[in-house]
Amino acid sequence: MTLLMLTLPLAGCVGGSDDSDDEPAPIDIMGCTDDTANNYDPSATSDDGSCTYDTNNGNNGGTDDVMGCMDSDANNYDSIATVDDGSCEYDEEPTSTDFDGIAGFDASSIQCGPTGDISIAGSSTVFPVANLWAEAYQKYCNGVAITVEGGGSGAGAGRVCANSEKGTPVDIGDMSRGWKSSEASTDDGFTYDCLKGDTSRSAIQIDVAIDGLSVVMKKGGAADTCVSGMGGLTVDQLRWIYSDYTAAQLTATGWDSNSLANSDNNDATHLWSELDPSCPNAEIKISGADSESGTYEYFMETVLSDHDNGETFDANRPDGYTNSAEDEVVVNYLESNEAAIGYFGYAYYDANKDALSAAAVENSDGEMVHPDTETVGNGDYNPLARRIYMNLHVDAQALQKTRPFLAFGLSDSGSALVASTGYVVIPDNDKLLMLSRAGAEGGVDLSSIVCGPDGAISVAGSSTVFPVANLWAEVYQTACDTTLTIEGGGSGAGAGRVCDNSEKGTAVMIGDMSRGWKASEASVEPNGWVYNCLKGDTSRSAGQFPIAADGLSVVVKKGGAADVCIEGLGGLTTDQVRWIYSDYTAAELVATGWDSMALPNSDNNDATHLWSELDASCPSAEIKIAGADSESGTYEFFMDAMLTDADNGEIFDSNRPDGYTNSAEDEVVVNYLESNADSIGYFGYAYYKANQDKLSAVAIKNDAGNYVAPSPTSVADGTYNPLGRFIYMNLNIDPTDLAMTLPFLEFGFSDVGDALVEQVGYVPLTAGGDASMEIQRIAYLYHSHVWTPAQKDAYWCGSDQTITVAGSSTVFPVMNGWADAYSGTNSLCPGYTLTIEGGGSGAGAGRVCDNSEKGTKVMIGDMSRGWKSTEASTDDGYTYNCLVGDTSITVTQLAVGLDGLSVVVKKGGAADVCVSGMGGLTTDQVRWIYSDYTAAELVATGWDANSLPNSDGNDATHLWSELDPSCPSSEIKIAGADSESGTYEFFMGAMLTDSDNGETFDLNRPDGYTNSAEDEVIVNYLESNGDAVGYFGYAYYVAEQDALSALAIQNDAGNFVAPSAETIADGSYNPLTRAIYINVNNEYMDEVYHYLRYAFSPLGDEIVNGVGYVPLSGSSAAWQDTWMRVENVMNS
C-alpha cells in the first residue's frame, strides 16, 4: 500500500525542558489546500500538488484534464481521470518479469486458448510456478486474465471442489500433496470425485514440478554452524527435533536413539548440543508450514513416522511451533532466530539462499545430500523430494481455457519458467502423461486406446526394453483399468521369468529381452517366433515380438578426455572398440582377425590400454571400461558384435583400473562415466538420449567404411551397424494371460505406441512391421487361444461376400486351398462363396481387366509371372492400369508365396537314374534339352559346349547319353506349360536365354513339346514316359512326389540344389525360384479385405505350406511390402 507521509520538520529536542524560553518553530503540514478539491485538507499549511477534482473547476490550470489514478490495476483507479497524478496505490508493487531473459523461454511458441478468466488457488509451494505461468500466459495471450491465490493445499482441494468453507470455487486447485480420502475418491488414480463441497464436481490431478522440501536455517547462524559441522541431519534427528513424542515413545516407534549422541535425557529440552557436543546449548526453535498446507502433511508423513497414532509437531517449545501458510513468515522467523530451524519448498529456499542455508539430509543410501535441482530431479535427495500438483476442474467450459494454459505450462517455455523458480522440471515422458490426462494438446488421445480386460499385467527383463515398456504401461493404464508392474533384471531374467524359472524370480506374463533366445533357454517352432521353454516350467511357451529398433550406443563423458580424443579421431573402428574392451593380448587379437593398424601408436605393452595408443594426440591415461552385466542382452549383443572370438573365450577385460564396471542398471554406468572422464561405456540408445546433456555418443565405423553416430535415422536406415538391433517382448502363451497382454501389445503397435517409442529414443517398427505383428502374430494368438467363434468371425470374415478368382494353374492350389478353408460349409467363414477357375496367367490378367476375350470379369486374377507391357502399365511396380479390356480398371499385384519351378522326371525311370548319377543338371544342359537352337546357335548365344561331354554332333537328336555315357541312348522327350501360362514364360526366360531373339521350345521331338495349362496333363505324360522331362510349380511336385523326382539344378554358386521349402526360402534354389501373384481389382478391395487378411495370416500360410509353396511370412520384408499395398488402397 502506498501511503501519504506527513513531513514534520521539528526544531529543538524532543523531551526538552518545558520552561525553555525558545519559541517552537511552526509545523509545516503538506497536503491539498484547495477547498474546491475532492481531497481538500483543512489542516494542510503547504500545497503538495495532490488535489483531485470531479470535473474542471478552474483550479487545475484552466484545462479540461481530470487528475487521478489511471492504472486499472491500482486499488484507487479513477475511471474518469484523464491525467495520471501519481497517486495510485497498490497492495503490492506491480512487477513485470523479464521473460526474454529466462533461458529456454520462447514467447513465439505459446499457443493461446480462448479468452476469458482462469482462477487458481491453493498451495503456497505451487504458487511460484502458478504465478509465473499465469504472468507469462496472460502477457502473451490477449483477453486472458488469471488470478492466482494461496491458502494452502487444503484450500486448493476445497476450492476446486466448490467447498464454501475454503473459499469461492476455482478452475485449478494447487496442492503440494495428494488428495486425502476424506476430500475425494478416485478409481484411476488421477481423476478425483469431490466428497466435500459440490460432490458433482471432479478434478484431474496434474504433476507440474518436482520439489525438494528443504530444511533451512539462518545462514551463518548457530543452527547452520552446528548442522554444517555434523555434515547434515538424519531423518531420525529431524524427527526428534520436531516431534512431540518423548524419547521413550520415539524409541518404541522405531527411532534410533544413537541419533542423539549427546542427549541430556530431559524430554523437556531440545538443545542443539544434544545432537553434537560442539553445538551450542541453545533450545531448538521449530517452524514450518501450517496444517492447511500440503507441505505440512508431507513433512509430517515423511519425518513423524507415527503420525497415524497421534505424533505431531511439538507445540511446547520456545515460541511453540511457528507456522504459516505463507512461507515468507517462516523466512522472517528464521532470519530473526539463528537457533531456529524450518522447512518449505525448494523454490523458497532458492529464492532466499542469500539469507538461509539448507541442511543436507541423509538419504536411503546413507549419504548426506543437499537439495539442488540435480539431486531433487534424480531422486538422490530422498525422502524429501516430492511432486507438486495442479488439479483441473472437470468442466467443459473450464477445460477449454485451462487445457491450453496447462499445455503452455508443460511446454519447453513453461519448463524454463519452472526451472527459473528453483523447482525441477518433470521428465518429458511425464509431461506427455499429464497432457494426456488433461486431454490437452501434445498428449495422447486416451479415448482412442482399446482396453483389454481389467486386471494386472506383470513384466520383467531387459533394462534396454524398460523405457518402452514403462512408458507404454504408464499411458495404457492411464486409459484402462489395468495395472502394470515393470521390473528390470536383464534379458536373462526376462527369458527366465516368462518361463517361470524360479532361479530368475517369480513368473511374469511378459519377458523383455534385448537379444534373441538362447538355445539353452528355449527351442523354436517352425514359424520362427514361438519358443518352448527348456528351463523352468517346460510346459510354457512364449511368443516373441520385436517392438522397436535400438542402436547400442558407445558413450563417454561429454567434453571429457575420452570425448576429446575420439572427436579428434572422427570416431572408433570396431577393431579399436574390440581392443579397448578385450581381455586378449595383441597377438591373440591378430590371430583371430584383428587389424593391428587400428592401434597406430601402440606401446607394445599388453598390460596397458592407453588412449594415446589410439592416437598420439590423446592423453596417456588408462582406458577405464564400463557396460552391461552378464545377465543383460545388451552385454551379449555387444560381446557378439565386438568381441568376435567370444565363442572361444574372448571376454571383457577385468584386469583394468576398476576392472570392468558393469551393472544391470544403466544409471550405474552413467554415474561411473560422469565420474571418470577417461572411461568408456555402452548401453541402449534411449539411455544415451536421456543423458545426452552429460554424455557423448561415439561414431562407429560401419560396413561401408563410414563413421556413423547413433540416431533414429541411422538406426532405422541400417547405416549404424553393426550395433543396430531389435528389442523384444515375449508373451506367455496362456489364454488368461493373453487376454490381458495382447490388447496391451496391440496398443504398443498402434500409432500412439509408435510415437511413445520415438519419445524414449528408439525407432518404432515400420507400418508394415506393425501390420505384420498384428496379423501374423497377435491375431493368430487371439485365434488360437482367446477368441470365441463370434470374435473370430468378426475379425476374419466381416460381412458375407462372393469372391470370383481365375488364372494361373500354378497359383490354383493355393487359391483352392484357401477357398476350402475359408468359405462354404464348416469353414471359417461359411457365409462366403469363392469361385476359383484356372486358365493360365494370361487369363488371370485378362479377366481381372474385364477383357471379354479371356472370359468373364473376376475380382482377383492369378498369375505366376509379372504383367506384360501389352497388358497393363505401371508407375510404382505393383499398381497396374489395364491396357486391354476395361482400361479404367486399376489392379494391385500381391505376391502370395514363393515357388521353386521344378524340373521333374518319373521316379526311378531312365531319366531319373541318368540325372541322379550325374548329380543334377546345369542350366546349360537344361537349355540344350528344351531349346530349338542348333549347337552352333547355342554356342553363339553364350552356351557352354562342355555341358555336353558326349555329344553325337547331330542337332536332329537329343539323347540322354549325350549328357553322360552312362545314360541310355534314348531320345529326351520334353513337356511343360502352355504358352498362356506364366510358368511357360518364367521357364523360358530363365533357361532359353535368347528367347527375345526367337529361341523357343523345340517342337521337333518325339511327341513334340507336350504342353498344357493343366499340370495334371504333364504329370500323366511323365508317368507314362520314363525318358521324358517336364517342369511345373513346386506345389505340383510335392503333390506328386511319390511318382516323380525333382532334379537338382546347378545354382549361381556352382552347387547342385534340389527344390525344397528351405532352398526356395533361402534363395539357394536359383534361378528357378519365383514369386506367384494374385492381382486384385481395386474397386473390390473392400469386399476382399477380410479374405486377404486371412490369406496373409499364419492360417493362410498353413495352406501355402501345405500345397508345397513357401509363404511370404518366411521373408518379413516381402510380407510387409505386399500387405502395405493392400492398406494403401484401403486408405486411399
N, C-alpha and C positions, 0 to 999 in steps of 0.2 A: 504494500500500500504506500503510495507516495503521500507524504504529509506536508502541510504548510507549516513551516517553522517560524516562530517568533524570535526576532533578533532583539536582545536585551542588553544594550551597552550599559554597564554599571560603573560608577565611579566610587572609589574608596574600597574598603574591605568589608566583606560580608561578616557580620558578627562584631563590627567595630563598636566603639563606645557610644551609647545613646546620647551622652552630653557633648558630643563634638560640636564645635561652632561652625564646621563646614556645612555649606548648603548642598544637599544632594543634587546631582545632575539630572536633568529631565530624561524620562524614559521615552525612547522613540519606538512606536509600535507601527510595524509595516502592515498594509492592507489596502482595500479598496475604499477610497474616501469619497466617491461619487454617490450621493444619496439616491440617484435615479437608477443605479445599477442593481442587478439582481442580488449581488453579493456585497452590498454596501456594508462596511464595518464601522460603526459609530465610534469604536474605541481606537481606530487607527489614527496615527498622527502623521504618517508618511504614506503616499500612494505608491504601490508597487507594480501598477500596471495590470493587475489581475481582474479588473472589473469585467463582468459579463452582462449582456443585455438581451432581452427577448427580441426586440427589434431596434432599428436605428433610432436613437433618441437624441441625436445631435451631439452626443458626448463621446463619440468614438472616432473622431477625426472627420466627421462630416461625410462618411461613406455609407453604403448600404451593407457593409460587412457585418456579419453576426459572429462574434467571438465565442469560442468554446472548444471542447474536445471533439475532434473529428475522427478519432480511431474507434471503429466499431467494436474492437476487442477490449476496449477500456471499460472500467466499471461505470464511469460518468460520461459515456458517449452522448453527445448532443446532436440529435439528428438534423436540427435546423442551422447548426453552426456552419458558417462559410469560410471562416479563418480559424485555423488551429492556434489556440493561445498558450499551448504547452501545459495545460492544466490536467491532462489525462492521468488517471490513477489506475493502478493495476494491482491484482492480488500478488502476482509475481511479475517481475520484469520480463516482457516478451523477448524471446531469443530466436535466432534463426540459425540452424545448423548448416555448416558449410559442407553440403553433401558431396560437392565436387572434390573436396579434399579427403574423402574417405576412399581408401584403396579398394578397388573392385566394384565401386558403385557406378552404375551407368543409367542415368535418368532416361535415356532414349529407349531403354529396354522395357520400361514399365508399361504393362498392358492395363489400361484403366477399365474399371467396371462401370455400371450405371451410376448416375449422380444420385445424391441423397445422403442421409446421415447414417453413421455407424456408431453404436455405443458400446464401450468396453469398460469393464470394471473388475477389480479383484486384487490378486496377489501383488504386493509391493516388489517381490522378486521378479515377476514378469514385467512390471511397469517399465523398466528402461527399454526393453525390447518393444513392447506395445507402443510406447510413446514415440520412439524413433521411427518405427514403421509408419505410424499414423502421421507424423510430421512430414515424412517424405512423400507418402502416398497422396495426401491431400494437397501438398505443394505442387505436385506434377499432374494431378488429376482434378481439373476444374469441376466445381459443382459437388465435390465430396467433402463432407465435414465429419470429423471423427472426434469424439470425446473419449478421453482415457482417464479413468478414476482408479484409486487404490481401494483399500478396505480389507485386504486380506483374502486368502483363498476361500474362506467360508463365505465372504461376500460374493466372490466370483461364482461359486456354486449356487448360492441363493438367488442372485440377481438374474443369472441366465435362466433360472427356473421360475422367475417372477414370484419369488418369495418376498412379500412386502416387508417382512421382518428385517430383511437385509438391505432393502432399498428398492428403487424403481427397476423394472426389467431392463436388461441389456441384450444386445445381439451376441456379444462374446464375453464369456466369463473366464478371467485369468486365474490359474491355480498353479501353485508350486508343489502340489501333492496330488495324489489320486483322489478319486471320489470316495466318500465314506458310504458304507452300506445303508446308513440312515438318510443319506441325501438322494441317492439314485440307485437304480438297478440296471444291470446290463446282461445281455446274452452273448454279445460278440466281443466284449472287452474294450470297445471304444464308443459305442452308441449308448448313452445313458438316459434312462427314462426317469424323470423327476419324481421323487416321492414326497417332496415338500413344495409348497407354493402352488403353481399351476401344474397339476400332475398330468396334464395332457401334453406338456412340453417335453422335448428331448434335446440332448446336446451331443455333438460329436467331439470327442477328445482328440486334440492335435498336439503332438510334440513340437515345440518351437525352438528349443535350445537345450544345451546341457550345462548345468550349473554345478560348481563345486562349492558346497556350503562351507564357508570359510570361518575358522575360529580365529578371532582377531583381538589384538591388544594395542595400547598406545605405543607407537614406535619409540624405542629407546627407553621406555618406562620400565618400572621394576618387574612387571609381569613379563614383558618382552625379553628382558635380560635373563630372567630366570629360565624361561622356556627355551630360549636360544641356547643357553648353556647346557640344557638337558638334551638338545638335539631334536626336541619335539615332544608331543604328548601321545600316549597310548589311549585307546578308546576307554580302557578301564580308568585311567587317570581323569579323562574328561567326565566319565560317569560320576566319579567321586566328587569332582568339582561342582557339578550341577545338581546331584541327587539330594532328595530329602531323606533318603534311607540312612540308617546308622551303618557303621562298619559291619556289624553282625548281620544286618539284613542284606547288605550288599554281598557279603561272603556267601550267605545262604542261597543267593540267587545267581551264583556263578562268577562273582567278581574276584579278581586276583589281588590279594592283599599285598603281594610283592610290588604292586604298582605304587605303593605308598612307602617309600624307602625310609622315611624319617618321621613316621606317624607319632603324634603326641598322645594318641589313644583317647582323645577327647572329641566326642561326636559334636560337641557344641562349637568347635572351631574348625575352620578350613583354611589353614595357613599355607602360603606358598612354600615355606620352609619344610613342610611335611613331604613335599614332593622331592626335595633335594636340600641338603643342609646348606648349600651355597646360596639358596634363595632367601629372600627377606622374610622376617616373622610378621608379615602383613596378612590380614584377612583377605581372602579372595572374594572380590565382589563380582556378582554374575549378572549378565544382561543378555538380551536376545529378543526374539520375536514374541508377539502376543498370541494368545490362544486361538485367535481367529485365523492365524497365518498358517499356510502350508509348511512354511519353513520351521515353525514351532513344532508341528506334528512330525515332520521328517526327522528333525534333530532328536525329538523325544523317542521316536521309534528306533532310531539307529543307536543312540547313546544310552538312554534309560531303558534298559532291556527288559525290565519287569513292569513296564508302564501299564500292561493289561491288568496287573494286580494292584495298581494304585501308586506306583512310584511316579514322582513328578518333580518339577523344579522346586528347589528349596527356597521357601519364602522367608525363612528365619535367618537371613544373612544381613549384614550391614547393607542398608538400602533395599533389603528384600531381593526379589528377582525383578530387576529393572527391565521392563518390556514394552514394546510398542509395535503397532502395525506399520509404523514409519521407520525405516532403517536409519534415517538421519538422527532420530532421537538416540539410538544406540551409539552411533558415531560420536555424537556430542558427549554422551555419558562417558565413553571410553577416553576421549580426549581430556576429560576433566578428572579421570580417576586412573592413575597409572598402575594401580593394583587390581584393576578390573579386567574381566575377560568377557567377550561377547561372540555372537555368531550371526551371520547373514549370508546372502548370496554372493558369489564371487564378483559379480559386476560392481556391487557396492564397495567391496574391498578394493577392487581395481581402481575405482574412481577416487578412493581415499587412501591409496597406498603411500602417499607422502606423509600422512599422519598416523597410519596404522601399519602393523605387521601381522602377517598371517602365520599361524603356527603350522609346522609340519605335523602330520598325523600318521601314526603307524598303520600301514595297510595290511592286507591279508597275507602278504609275503614277508611280513616283519620288517618292512622298510619304512623309514620316516620320509614322507613325501609332502612337499609343499604344493598348494594348489596353484596351477597355472593352466593356460589353455591346452598345453600338450598333455599334462598329467590328468586333467579332467576329461579330455577327449578320449585318451587311450585307456582309461579305466584304472591307471595306476593310483590315482587319488581316490582310494576307496577306504572306508564305506561311505564317504560324504559327498560323492558325485551323484547327481540325480537329474532327471528330466524335468523341465518346466513346460506348462501347457496353456493353450487357449482352447476353450470349449465353445463351439459354434452352435447357436440356436438352430434347431432343425425346423426351418420355416422357409417356404419357397421364396417369399419376398426378401426375407433377411439374407438368405444364402445367395441370392442374385448379387448382393453387394459384398458379402463377406468372403465369398469364394475368390473373386479377383484380388481382394485385399490379401488373402492368405497366399494365393499364387505369387503375388509380389513378395510377400514376406519370406517365402521359401525359395525365391529365385536367387541367382548369384548376387544381385544387388541387395536383396533383403538379407542374405547371408553376410554380406560385407558389413551391414549395419549391426547384425548380431555380434560379429567379431569385434566391432568398434566399442560395444558396450562392455566387453570383457568376458562374455559368455562364449561357449564353444558351439560352433555350428553343427547341427546334426548331419550324419552322413547322407550322401546323395540317395542311397537306397531308402533310407528312412524318409527323406523328403518325398520320394515317389509314393511311398505308402501313405503318408499323411495327405498328400494331394488326392490320392485315390479314395481315402476315407471320406474326404470332403466333397468328392465329385468335382474337383477343381481342375482347371487347365493344367496339363502336364502330368496328370495322374492316369491311372488305369481305369477304364470303364468297368467297374466291378459287376455291373448288370450283364455284361457280355460273357461272363465266366459261367460255364456249365458245371455245376457241382455234382459230385458223387454222393453216396450215402453219408449221413452223419457218422462221426466216429473219429478214430485216431489212426494215424499212419506213422510208422517208425522207419527212420532212415539212418544209416551209418556208413562210414567208409572214408574215401579219399578226401584229403584236405583240399585238393585241387578242384574237386567237384563241389565242395562245400558252398562256395559263394553262390553258385547257381541254385543248388538245392535249397539253400536258406532263403534266397530272395523269392524263388517260386513259392516256397512254403508260406512266407510272410504274406504275399499277395493272395494266394489261394485261400488261406484260412481267414483272411480279411473278408473275402466274399462268401465263404462257405462255412457251414457248421462242422468243420473238420479241424482237428488239432494235429499238427505235425511236429515231431521231435527229430531234430537233425543233429547227429553226432559225427565226430571225426574218427580217427583211428588208423587211417591209411587204407589203401586198396586191399591189402591182405585182410583187414578187418571187414571191409565191405563184402569180399568174397566169402569169408568165413561166417559172418553173421547172417547173411541171407541164406546160407546153407545150414544154419543152426549148429555151427561148430562152437561148442561151449568154450573152447580154448581161446576164442576170439571175442567172446562176450555173449550177451543174450541175443536171441533170434530177432531179426528185423524183416520188414516187408520189402524194403528196397536197400540193396547194397551198392554203394557208389564206388566206382573204380576209374582210375586214370590210365589203366592199361587193360589189355585183354586178359582172359582167364589162362591160368597155367594148366598144363596137362595133369599136374598133380592135384589140382583143385576140382576139376570137373571135366567130363567128356562132352563133346559137342555132337548134336544131332545133325543129320544131313542138311537141314536148312541153314546151318551155319550160325544160328543165333540163340538156340535153346540149349542150355547147358545143364547136364545132370550131375549133381553134386557127388564127389568122391570122398569128401570128408564131412564130418558132422552127421546130419540126417541125410543118408544117401537116397532116401525116397523123394527128396525135394529136388526141384528143377527151377531154373531161373531164366527169364527171357532178357537178353541183352539189348539195350537201346543206346546207340550213340546219341548224345544230347547236344553236343557242341564241339567245336574245334578249338584247340588250345595251342599256343606257341610257347613251349617251355623256355623260360627266359633266363639267360645268364646275366647276373646282376652284380654291380659294385656300388660302393658309396658315391653319391653324386659329388663331383669335384674333388674326390679323394685321390690318393697317389695312384691307385689302380685305374681309376677312371681316366686320369690324365694320360697315363701310359698307353692304355688301349685306344683312347681317342687319337693319339698320335700315330698308332699303328693302322688305324682305319677299321679295326675290328680284330677278331681272332679266327684262325682256321680251326677246323675240327682236330687237326693234329696238335695244334697248340693247346686246345682245351684238354685233349687227351693227356698230354704231357703234364699239364697243371694238376690234374686230378689222379693220375695213375700211380699205383704202387710199383710199376715195372721200372727196371733200370733202362737207360737209353739203349743198351744192347738188346734187351728183351723187346723193347718197343720196335726197334728197327727190324728185328727178326719176325715180327708179326705185322709188318706192313707200314710202319710209321715212317714219315718223311723227316729225316734229321734236319732238312733245310728249314723246318719250322722253328728251329732254335738257332738263329744266326749268331748269337753271342754267348754260346754255351760256355760254362766254366768247367765242363767235363767232370763235374762232381755230382754223382747221383744222390748224395746226401743233402744237396741244396736244390731249391726251386726258387730262384730269384726273378723278380720282374725284369731286372736288367739282362737276363739271359734271352728274353724275347726281343729286346732292343736296347742298344747301349744308352739311349736317352732315358730309359726307365730307371727308377731307383733300385739300388742294390738291397732291397728288402725282401725277406722271405715271403712267398705267397701263402697266405692262410686260406684254407678251403672250407666251404660250408655247403649244406644242401639237405636233402630229404633223408629220413631214416629208412632202414631196410624193409620196413613194413609198407612203405609207400610205393604206389605205382609210378610216381614221379622218379623215385630212386631207380627203379628198374628200367624205366624208359630211357632215362639219361645214361645209365650204365650201358644199355644195349646200343644207344646211338653213338656214344663217345668212347667207351672202354671196349674196343672191338674184339678183344680176346677174352671177354668176360667168361665165356663158356669154358675156358681153360685156366681160370683162376685169377685173371686180372681184376683188381678191385680198387676202391678208393684208398688212398694212402693215409694210413693212420699215424705215420711217423713224421708228422709236421708239427710246427708250433701250434698248440691247441688241438693236434690231431685232425680228424675230420669232424668238424662241428655239425651235428645233424639232429633233426627233430621231425616228429610228425606234424608239429605246429609251425607253419611258415613264419609266424610272428617272431619265433625264436631266431630264425635265420636273419630276418630283417634287423632285429636288435643287434645281433652279432656284427653284421656288416656296418651298421651305423657306428659301432664302437671300434671298428678296425678298418681303417682306410686302405690297408694293403691286402684285404681279404676279397674273396670272390665267392659267389653262391649261385644257386639256381632254384627256381620254383615256377609255378604256373603263371601265365601272363596276367591273370586277374590280380594276383597279389603284387606284381610289379606295378600295374596300373594304379592300384590303391596306394602305392608308396612311391609314385614317380617323382614326388617333390623331394624325396630323400635319396632315391636310388637311380642309377642309370642302367639301361639295358644294353648289353654288348651286341654289336653287329657280328653275325656269324657268316663265314664264307659258305655259300651253298653249292649245289652240284653244278651250277652254271659258272662258278668262279666269281660270283658277285658277293660283296659283303652286305648282308641284309639284317636289319634290326627287326624285332617282332613288332607287329602292328596288326590291327584287324584285317587290313588289306593284304599284308604279306602272308598272314596265316591262311586267309581264305583262298588266295590265288596259288598257294603252294610254293611261293618263292622263298619263304622262311623254312628251309629244310636244312638239315634232317630233323629239326626239333619241333615240327608241326605234328599234331596228333589229335585223335578223337578222345573225348572223355565220355564215361558211360554211367547209366543207371541200370541195375539188374533187378527185375521184379520177380519175387517169389511166385511161382505158378501154382496158385491155390485159389479156388473160386471165391472164397470170402475175402482174401487179401486183394485179389484182382478187382473185385467190385469197388474197392476203395482206391486202389493205386492207379488203375487205368484212367479214370477221369482226371486225376491229378496230372498224369503224363500227357493226356490229350491237351490239357491247359498249357503244359510246358511247350508243346509243339505248335501252339496257336500263334497268331501274330503277336499277341500280348507276351507270351512266353519268350518268343524270339527277341522282342525288344528288351526284355529283362536280361537275357543272355548278353546282349550288347552292353547293357548298363553295367554289368560287372566286369566287362572287358574281354569276354570270349567272343567267338564268332558263331552265330547260330547256323543250324543246317539250312541249306537252300530250301526254297519252296518245294522242290522235288523231293528233297530229303525228308521234309516234314510229311509230305504225302506218302512217301514210302513207309515211314514209321506208322502212319495212321492205317493204311490199307494192308500192308504186308505183315505188320506185327500186332498193332493194337486191336484192329478189327478181328484178326484171326484168333487172338487170345480171348476176346469177348465171345466170339462164335463158339470156340471150343470149350469154354469153361464158365461163362457167366450168363449169356443171353438166353431168354425164353424164346420159344418159336415165334411169338409175335414180334419180339425185338429183332430177331434175325430177318423176318420178313420185311420189317420197316427199313432196315439198313441195306439189305441186298436186293430187294425187289421193287419197292415203290409201287406205283400203280401198274396194273396189268397191261401188257403190251403184246403186239405181234411183230416179230422182227424177221425180216427177209434177208437171206445171205446167199451168194452164189460166187463161183470162181474156181480157184486152183485146187487140183486134186491133192497137191502136197499139203495144203492148209486144211483140207477137208477133215482129216482125222481129229484135228484139234477142235474145229468148229462143231463137228458132230458130237465129240465127247462133251464139250461144254453144253451143248443143247440138251443132251440126255440128262446131265446132272442138274441143269438149271431150270428147264421148262418141262411142262407136262405132268402127268400123274406121278405122285410120290417123289417129286423133285423138290429142289429148294424153293422154287417159285412156281407153283402149279398153275397160277393164272396166266403165265407167259406161254406164247407159242413161237417157236423158232422153226423156220423152214430153211434147210441147208441144201443147196444144189452145187454140183460141180460145173464142169465146162472149161476149165483152164483159166490161166491168169488173164488171157485176152478177154474172156467172158466176164471175169470179175471187173476188169477196168471198164468194159463197155456197159455192163448192166448197172453199175453204180452211177454211171453218167447218163443213164436212160438212153443208150444207143440201141434202138429197136433192132438193129441188125444182129445184136448179140443176145437179145431176149428181153424179157420184161424188166422193168426198173426194180432194183433192190436197194435196201438201206446200207448194206455192207458188201463190198466187193473184195474177195480173197485173191491174193497174188503171191506167187513165190519168186517174183522178180520186181524190180523197180518199174516205174512208169516210163513208157516210151515218149519221146518228144512229139510224136504224132498223136498221142492220146491226150496229153494234158501238159500244161505249162506250170512252172513253179518259180517262186522268188526265194522262198526260205528252205527249200529242200524237203518239205513234208506237207505243205498245203498245195493241193493241185487244183487247177482250174480246167475243167473239161473242155477239150477242143473238138470232140466228136460227140454227137448226141445232143443233150440239153447243155449248151455252153454256159448257162447261168449257174450250173451246179459247181460247188466247191467241195472238195473232198480232203479229209485229213488221213494221212498214212500213219499207221501204227504197227510197229514190229511186235509180234506176239510170241516169238520164240526164235531159237537158232536151230538150223538144220544142217546136218552134215550129209551132203548129197553122196549117196553110197553107190559104189561100183560093185555089182553083185554077180555071183555065178551060182550054179546048182551045187549044193553042199555035197562034197565027195565026188563030184563029176570030174571029167577030164580037165576042164579049165581050172577047177579048184585045186586039183592036185598039182597042175603045172605052176600056177602062180604062187601057191604055198611053198613050193620048192625054191622058187626064185626069191621069196621073202616079201614080195609085193611088186607093184608096178610103178615105174617112173611116169611123170606126166607126159614125157615124150613118147613112151610106149603106149599110153592110153590114146594120145593123139594119133599115132600111127594106126592103132586098131580101128578108130572110128572115122578117120579123115578120107575124103575122096581125092586128096592130093597124091601125086606120084612121089616117090622118094626124092627125086630131084627138086620138085616144088617144095617139099617139106624142108629139105636142107637149105634151099634158097630163102626160106622164111624162118630160119633160126632153129630148125630141128637138129638134134644130135644123132647122127647116124650110128654112133656107138651103142645107142639104146637097142639096136637090132643086131646082136652079135652073130646071128646065124642066118642072115638074110639069104633068100634064094635069088635075089636080084630080079624078081618078077613082080611088077606092080599089079599084075592081074590077080595075084594070090596074097592072102593074109593068113599064114598058118601059125598055129601056136608054137610049132617047132622053130620058127624064125626068131622067137624071143629067147629060146634056150633049147639046146639039142635034146634035153631030157623030156621035153614036152612032145605031145603027139603031133603028127603031121596032118592035122585036121584043120579045115577052114574055120576061121573065127567068125561066128555068127553074131551080129550086133542087134541090140534092142534098146529102147528108151522112150522118152516122152515125145508127144507130137508137137508140131510147130506152134500150136496155140498155147502151149504150156510155158510157164515161167521156168520150170525145171529144164526144159529143152534149151531155152535161151541162156540160162546160167551155165549149164554144162558146156554149151557151145562156146560161150565167152571165156570160160576157164581153160578148156582143153584145145579147141580148134582156134588157135591164136591168130590165124589170118582170116577169120570169118568175115571181117569187114571188107575183105577183098574177094570174097566168093567161096572160101573154103567152107565145106558143109559135110553133112553125114553121107557116107558112101552108100549109094543105093545099089551098086553093082556087086552085091554079095549074095551068097546063098540066102534066100528069103529076103534079100534087100535089107532095108533098115526097118525092122519091126517096131512100130511105134503106136502109142495110144494116149489119149487123155486120161484113161483109166489105168492105174498102176497094176491092177489085178491082171490085166491082159499080159503085161510084161512078166509078172510072176509065173503065170501059167506057161508062157513061152519058155522061160528059163528052166522050169521044172521038166519040160519035155525035151530039152536040148542041153546035154552035158557039156557041149563045146561052145555054148553061147555065153555072152557077157551083156549085162544091162546096167541101168542106173535109175535111181529114183530117190525120194526123200528117205532120211534115216528112219522115220517112223514106220514106213512100209517094210523096211528091212527088219526092224525089231519085231514087227508083227509076223514076219515070215522067216525068222532066224532058224527055225527048226529045219526048213527046207533049203535055205540059201546061206551062202557065206559072203561077208563083206570083205573086199580086198584092201590091204594096206597100200596107201599111196605115199610116194616119197614127197616130204614137205620141203619148205624153203630152207630148212636147216639140214637137209640131206638125210633125215630119218624116215623110215617107212612106218606110217602110223595108220592104224585102222580106225574107222569112226566109232565113237562111244560118247556117252554123255559128258565124260570128263574131257576127252580130247577136243570135242566140239566147243565146250565151255571155255577151255583154256587157250583155244586158238591153234593148238598144235596140229589139228587135222585141217591143214590148208593145202591147196587153195579151194577145197570143196565145201568149206563152211560158209553159210549164208544166213541172212535173216529172212523170215517169212512174214507176210503182212496181211493185215486187214485194212480196208480203206472205207471210212465212214463218211457218208453224205452229211455235211454239216447241218443241214436242215433237220436231221433226225437225231442230233446228238443228245438232246434232252430225253428222247424216248429210249435211247440205248445206254444212257449213262450208268444206270444201276447194273445193267448187264456187264458193261465194261469194267465196272469196279469189281464185280465178282471175277471176271476173266483175268484181271491183273492182280488178284489176291492169291494167297497160298492155296486156296481152294481151286482156283483156275490153274495154278502151277502144277497141282497134283495131276490134273488131266493132261497137261502138256508133257509132263514127265512120263505119264502112263502110256501115251501113244508113241513115245520114243524121241521126242524133241527135247530141247533144253530151254527152260523158261528164262525170261529176262531177269527174274529175281536173282539169278546167279551172276548178273552183271548190273550192279546197282546204278551206275551212271546211265546205262542204256535204259533201264526201267524208268528212272526219274525223268529223263528227257522225253520218253514216249508218253508217260502219264501227263506231264505238264502240257503236252499238245491238247489232250482232252480238256484239261482245266482252262486252257486259254480260249478254246472255243466256247466253253460254258460261260466264261466270264466276259466274252466279247458282246 
